[in-house]
Amino acid sequence: MADWANDSWDFLSGNLDRDRRNLHLLMDTAEELYGVVDREERMRRAVDRAVLVTGAEKGILLTPQNGVIRPRVVRGVGGEDLPPSPRYSRSCVQDVWETGKPVKEAGTARDVRPTTSIIDERILSIMATRLVFEGRPVGVLYVHGTFATKDFTESDFQAFVALGGLIATALVNAKLADEGQERARLSRQIQRAREVQRRLQPRGVVAPVGFDVAGIGRVCQDLSGDYYDVIQRPDGRIAIAIGDVCGHGVRAALYGATARALCRRLMFEDHEPQRALDSISRCLEEDMDDGEFMTFFLGVLDPTERTLSWASAGHDHPFLRRTNGQIVELSGTGTPLGFMSEEEHGLAGPIPFGSGDVLLLYTDGLSQAKSETGDLWGEERLRQAVERHAASGLAAKDVLSAVLDDVDAYRKPGPLDDDITCLVVRAL
């Protein structure tokens, strides 16, 4: 079961239809809520959204008042305001507020705790989730269905909890705007969003025996569409992945999260890289607008045979530096993900990955870093940096650090123009 307290944004289940629905839901919700300035209207729309996407009969937003969690907004299925003293499962709300664990109680009336409120309202199914911003609880979102409406599904529950993450941030932003603190606190919100993305990056990567691995992601704006991963497959091989969604912001971040979840599931199921990219591309194409796409490189490293196979969807060619000084570019095997999904991706390799060889995967923010005069760092300078630092026998993290130092010395001072993501693999 997901750790909802920490990973409410990591809502993907592996069910493509369900995940596509939830992805659209979060995108639409983000666009709607962040487009509303008035705090009260934002709260009403947040509850309306929860009612709409779950098919509930009633939705309630509760906030702490004088130490007690009380209804703030009560809305019906038609988007109407309901009496401010509604009937709802107070015991359920109190449990969620105190424990932080979201609740779905459903099935029959006997499965739901038989309080007076529930009996009078003929409540069949309940969902509630605590709204948390920067680790601080700010309210509870609650919906229920009756015998006249519906019984909530697991898909409803996943979407509902993910909604809570967006709604909490939207509501706090509205409050800060009311208090004239939007600008000062915005940086903290951005930092929190970056922390969410960092949780989706590999943590505590354990390199396969005989190899050394290091990776990093640098974000230029609020949210990034870059992604990298190292995945242990059931067959003992290791998947190494890097991707880059065009653009920045919420949409790019959600596409990146979708690709991450799909890639991990497909690698756990022993799919070959080219078939995995075909599947991810079909899924993204259903969701992406015209002009949106994602480049992706997916390699499979065999630590026993010490070989590397890969599929590449329009991604910048990784550099493999051999111990004899030769630089090998790993060529593309298909088009970027998200359009022309009827075209299948090819498989390249296997090629030897021998002792002392160093592989660099990167997104184009690295090679396209600009100097003060507007000149690009370029692939040739990157190639030379890989050749120079890989030849020195440095560990993977030190090769990575040295390459980044080089680009930092070249590029103009100040914020990045584009996200920079890199992954280095060294054969020992």
C-alpha positions in Angstrom: 0.0 0.0 0.0 1.3 3.5 -0.8 2.5 5.7 1.9 -0.1 8.4 1.3 1.4 10.7 3.9 4.5 11.1 1.9 3.7 10.1 -1.7 0.2 11.4 -2.4 1.5 12.8 -5.7 2.9 9.4 -6.7 -0.7 8.3 -7.6 0.0 5.9 -10.5 -1.1 2.3 -10.1 0.1 0.7 -13.4 -3.5 0.4 -14.7 -3.2 2.5 -17.9 -6.9 3.5 -18.2 -7.1 4.4 -14.5 -3.8 6.3 -14.6 -4.7 8.2 -17.7 -8.0 9.3 -16.1 -6.2 10.4 -12.9 -3.5 12.3 -14.9 -6.2 14.3 -16.8 -8.0 14.9 -13.5 -4.9 16.4 -11.8 -4.1 18.6 -14.9 -7.6 19.9 -15.1 -7.8 20.5 -11.4 -4.5 22.4 -11.3 -5.5 24.6 -14.2 -8.9 25.4 -12.6 -7.8 26.0 -9.1 -4.7 28.1 -9.8 -6.7 30.2 -12.2 -9.0 31.4 -9.4 -7.7 34.2 -7.1 -10.6 34.6 -4.7 -10.0 32.3 -1.7 -13.6 31.4 -1.0 -14.3 30.7 -4.6 -11.2 28.5 -4.8 -12.5 26.5 -1.8 -15.9 26.0 -3.4 -14.3 24.9 -6.7 -12.0 22.5 -4.8 -15.0 20.8 -3.2 -17.0 20.8 -6.5 -14.1 19.1 -8.2 -13.9 16.4 -5.6 -17.7 15.8 -5.9 -17.5 15.7 -9.7 -14.6 13.3 -10.2 -15.8 10.8 -7.5 -19.5 11.0 -8.3 -20.3 11.8 -4.6 -23.6 13.3 -3.4 -22.0 15.7 -1.0 -18.5 17.2 -0.4 -17.2 19.0 2.6 -14.0 21.0 3.2 -13.2 21.1 6.9 -10.6 23.4 8.5 -9.4 23.8 12.1 -11.2 26.5 14.0 -10.2 27.1 17.7 -8.6 23.7 17.9 -11.7 21.9 16.4 -12.0 20.6 12.8 -15.3 22.1 11.5 -17.0 22.4 8.1 -16.0 25.4 6.1 -17.6 24.7 2.7 -20.4 22.2 2.0 -21.4 21.5 -1.6 -23.9 19.3 -3.3 -23.8 17.3 -6.5 -25.2 20.1 -8.5 -22.6 22.6 -7.3 -24.9 24.2 -4.8 -24.1 25.4 -1.3 -25.7 23.2 1.4 -26.5 24.1 5.0 -23.4 24.9 7.0 -24.2 22.3 9.6 -24.3 19.1 7.5 -24.7 15.5 8.5 -21.5 13.6 7.9 -19.3 11.0 9.6 -17.7 13.0 12.3 -15.8 10.0 13.7 -14.3 9.3 10.3 -13.2 13.0 9.8 -11.7 13.1 13.3 -9.7 9.9 12.7 -8.3 11.2 9.4 -7.4 14.6 11.0 -5.6 12.9 13.9 -3.9 10.1 12.2 -3.3 11.5 8.7 -4.3 8.2 7.1 -6.9 8.7 4.3 -10.1 6.6 4.6 -12.4 4.8 2.2 -15.3 3.0 3.9 -17.7 1.3 1.5 -19.6 -1.7 0.5 -22.9 -1.8 2.5 -24.3 0.2 5.3 -22.9 -2.4 7.7 -19.4 -1.7 6.6 -19.7 2.0 7.6 -19.7 2.8 11.3 -23.4 3.2 12.2 -23.5 6.6 13.7 -26.7 8.6 13.9 -25.5 10.9 11.1 -24.9 8.0 8.8 -28.2 6.3 9.5 -30.2 9.5 9.0 -28.4 10.4 5.8 -28.5 6.8 4.5 -24.7 7.0 3.7 -23.3 4.1 1.8 -19.8 5.1 1.1 -17.3 7.6 2.6 -13.9 9.0 1.6 -11.8 11.5 3.6 -8.2 12.6 3.3 -6.2 15.1 5.3 -4.9 18.2 3.5 -1.2 18.8 4.2 1.1 21.6 3.1 4.8 21.5 3.9 4.2 18.8 6.6 1.5 20.9 8.3 -2.2 19.7 8.2 -4.5 22.4 7.0 -7.8 20.7 6.7 -9.8 17.6 5.7 -11.5 16.9 2.4 -14.6 14.6 2.8 -17.1 13.2 0.3 -19.9 10.6 0.7 -22.3 8.7 -1.4 -25.7 7.4 -0.4 -27.9 4.5 -1.6 -29.2 6.9 -4.2 -25.8 7.6 -5.7 -22.8 5.2 -5.7 -20.3 3.1 -3.9 -16.7 4.5 -4.3 -14.1 2.4 -6.1 -10.4 2.1 -5.5 -9.8 4.3 -8.6 -12.1 7.0 -7.1 -10.0 6.7 -3.9 -6.6 7.1 -5.6 -7.9 10.1 -7.6 -9.4 11.6 -4.4 -6.2 11.4 -2.4 -4.1 12.8 -5.2 -6.6 15.7 -5.5 -6.0 16.4 -1.8 -2.4 17.1 -2.5 -3.2 19.7 -5.1 -6.0 21.2 -3.2 -3.9 21.7 0.0 -1.3 23.7 -1.9 -4.0 25.7 -3.8 -5.8 26.7 -0.6 -2.7 27.7 1.3 -1.7 29.8 -1.7 -5.0 31.6 -1.6 -4.6 32.2 2.1 -1.2 33.7 1.5 -2.5 35.9 -1.2 -5.2 37.2 1.1 -2.5 38.0 3.7 -0.2 39.7 1.2 2.5 37.1 1.6 2.2 35.3 -1.7 5.6 36.5 -3.0 7.5 35.7 0.1 6.0 32.2 0.6 6.0 31.2 -3.1 9.6 30.2 -2.9 8.7 27.7 -0.2 6.0 26.2 -2.3 8.4 25.8 -5.2 10.9 24.1 -2.9 8.2 21.7 -1.7 7.3 20.8 -5.2 10.9 20.2 -6.0 11.1 18.0 -2.9 8.2 15.9 -4.2 10.0 15.4 -7.5 13.2 14.5 -5.7 11.3 11.7 -3.9 10.5 10.3 -7.3 14.2 10.2 -8.2 16.3 7.2 -7.2 17.1 7.2 -3.5 20.0 5.1 -2.1 20.9 3.6 -5.5 22.6 0.3 -5.1 24.9 -0.3 -8.0 25.2 -3.8 -9.3 28.3 -5.8 -8.4 31.2 -4.6 -10.6 29.7 -1.2 -11.4 29.6 2.3 -9.9 26.6 4.6 -10.5 25.8 8.3 -9.8 23.0 10.6 -11.0 21.7 14.1 -10.4 18.8 16.4 -11.5 19.0 20.2 -11.5 15.7 22.1 -12.0 15.6 25.5 -13.7 12.0 26.4 -12.9 9.2 25.4 -10.5 8.9 21.8 -11.8 10.8 19.6 -14.2 9.9 17.1 -16.8 13.4 15.5 -16.6 13.6 12.0 -15.2 16.3 9.4 -14.5 16.2 6.1 -12.8 18.2 2.9 -12.0 15.9 -0.2 -11.7 16.7 -3.7 -10.5 15.0 -6.2 -12.7 13.8 -9.6 -11.6 16.2 -11.3 -14.0 19.2 -9.7 -12.3 19.8 -7.2 -15.0 19.7 -3.4 -14.3 17.7 -0.9 -16.2 19.1 2.6 -16.6 16.7 5.3 -17.8 16.7 9.0 -18.6 14.0 11.1 -20.1 13.1 14.7 -20.9 9.6 16.1 -21.4 9.4 19.2 -23.5 8.5 22.3 -21.5 8.3 22.8 -17.7 5.7 23.1 -15.0 2.8 20.9 -13.8 2.1 19.2 -17.1 5.7 18.3 -17.7 6.1 17.0 -14.1 3.0 14.8 -14.4 4.1 13.4 -17.8 7.4 12.6 -16.2 5.7 10.9 -13.2 3.6 8.9 -15.6 6.6 7.7 -17.6 8.4 6.9 -14.4 5.6 4.7 -13.1 5.1 2.9 -16.4 8.8 2.3 -16.9 9.2 0.9 -13.5 6.3 -1.5 -13.9 7.4 -2.7 -17.3 11.0 -3.2 -16.1 9.7 -5.2 -13.1 7.7 -7.3 -15.6 10.9 -8.1 -17.6 9.8 -6.2 -20.7 12.6 -5.5 -23.2 13.5 -1.8 -23.5 12.1 -1.3 -27.0 8.7 -2.8 -26.1 8.6 -0.7 -22.9 9.1 2.5 -24.9 6.3 1.4 -27.4 3.9 1.0 -24.4 4.9 4.3 -22.7 4.6 6.2 -26.0 1.1 4.9 -26.6 0.0 5.9 -23.2 1.5 9.4 -23.4 0.0 10.0 -26.9 -3.5 9.6 -25.4 -2.8 12.5 -23.0 -0.4 14.9 -24.7 -1.5 17.9 -26.7 -0.1 18.6 -30.2 3.5 19.6 -30.0 4.2 17.8 -26.7 6.5 14.9 -26.5 9.2 13.2 -24.4 12.6 11.9 -25.3 13.7 8.8 -23.5 16.7 6.5 -23.3 16.3 3.1 -21.7 19.2 0.7 -21.4 19.5 -2.7 -19.8 22.9 -3.6 -18.3 23.8 -7.2 -17.8 26.3 -7.3 -14.9 27.2 -11.0 -15.5 27.8 -10.8 -19.2 29.0 -7.1 -18.8 27.0 -6.0 -21.8 24.6 -3.1 -22.6 21.5 -3.2 -24.7 19.2 -0.1 -25.3 16.4 1.6 -27.0 16.3 5.4 -27.5 13.3 7.5 -28.4 14.8 10.6 -29.9 17.1 11.3 -26.9 20.5 12.9 -27.0 23.1 10.2 -27.7 24.8 9.0 -24.5 28.6 8.8 -24.6 30.4 5.6 -23.7 34.1 6.2 -23.2 36.2 3.0 -23.6 39.5 2.4 -21.7 41.4 2.7 -25.0 40.1 6.3 -25.3 37.5 5.6 -27.9 34.2 7.5 -27.5 31.1 5.6 -28.7 27.8 7.4 -29.2 24.7 5.2 -28.5 22.5 5.9 -31.4 18.7 6.4 -31.4 16.3 3.6 -32.2 13.1 5.5 -32.7 11.0 8.6 -32.5 10.3 10.6 -29.3 7.4 9.4 -27.1 3.9 10.8 -27.3 3.4 11.0 -31.1 3.6 8.6 -34.0 3.1 5.8 -31.5 2.3 3.4 -34.3 6.0 3.3 -35.2 7.8 0.7 -33.1 11.2 1.4 -31.5 14.2 -0.8 -32.2 16.7 -2.5 -30.0 20.4 -1.8 -30.2 23.2 -4.0 -28.7 24.3 -5.8 -26.8 27.7 -4.2 -26.8 30.5 -4.9 -24.4 30.7 -2.8 -21.2 34.2 -3.7 -19.9 36.3 -2.7 -16.9 37.1 1.0 -16.9 34.4 2.0 -19.4 32.3 5.0 -18.4 28.8 5.8 -19.7 27.2 9.3 -19.5 23.5 9.8 -20.0 22.3 13.4 -20.0 19.4 15.7 -21.0 19.9 18.5 -23.5 20.1 21.2 -20.8 23.7 20.1 -20.3 24.9 20.3 -23.9 22.8 23.4 -24.6 24.0 25.5 -21.6 24.8 29.0 -22.9 27.7 31.3 -22.3 27.3 35.0 -21.6 27.6 35.6 -25.4 24.9 33.1 -26.1 27.1 30.3 -27.5 26.2 26.7 -26.6 28.5 24.5 -24.6 27.8 21.9 -27.3 28.3 18.1 -27.7 31.9 18.5 -28.7 32.9 20.2 -25.4 30.8 17.6 -23.6 32.6 14.8 -25.4 35.9 16.2 -24.5 34.9 16.6 -20.8 33.8 12.9 -20.7 37.0 11.8 -22.3 39.2 13.8 -20.0 37.5 13.0 -16.7 36.7 9.3 -17.5 40.4 8.8 -18.3 41.5 9.9 -14.9 40.0 6.8 -13.2 37.6 8.9 -11.0 34.6 7.3 -9.4 31.2 7.8 -11.1 30.1 10.6 -8.7 33.4 12.4 -9.3 33.2 12.1 -13.0 29.7 13.5 -12.8 30.8 16.4 -10.5 33.7 17.2 -12.8 31.6 17.4 -15.9 29.1 19.7 -14.1 32.0 21.9 -12.9 33.1 22.3 -16.5 29.6 23.4 -17.7 29.2 25.7 -14.8 32.5 27.4 -15.6 31.3 27.9 -19.2 27.7 29.0 -18.8 26.5 32.5 -17.9 26.0 33.2 -14.2 22.5 32.9 -12.7 19.6 30.4 -13.0 19.7 27.6 -15.5 18.0 28.1 -18.9 16.9 24.4 -18.9 16.8 21.4 -16.6 20.1 19.4 -16.4 19.9 15.7 -15.6 22.8 13.3 -15.8 23.5 9.7 -15.0 27.1 8.2 -15.0 27.8 4.4 -14.9 31.4 3.2 -14.5 32.5 -0.5 -15.0 35.0 -1.4 -12.3 
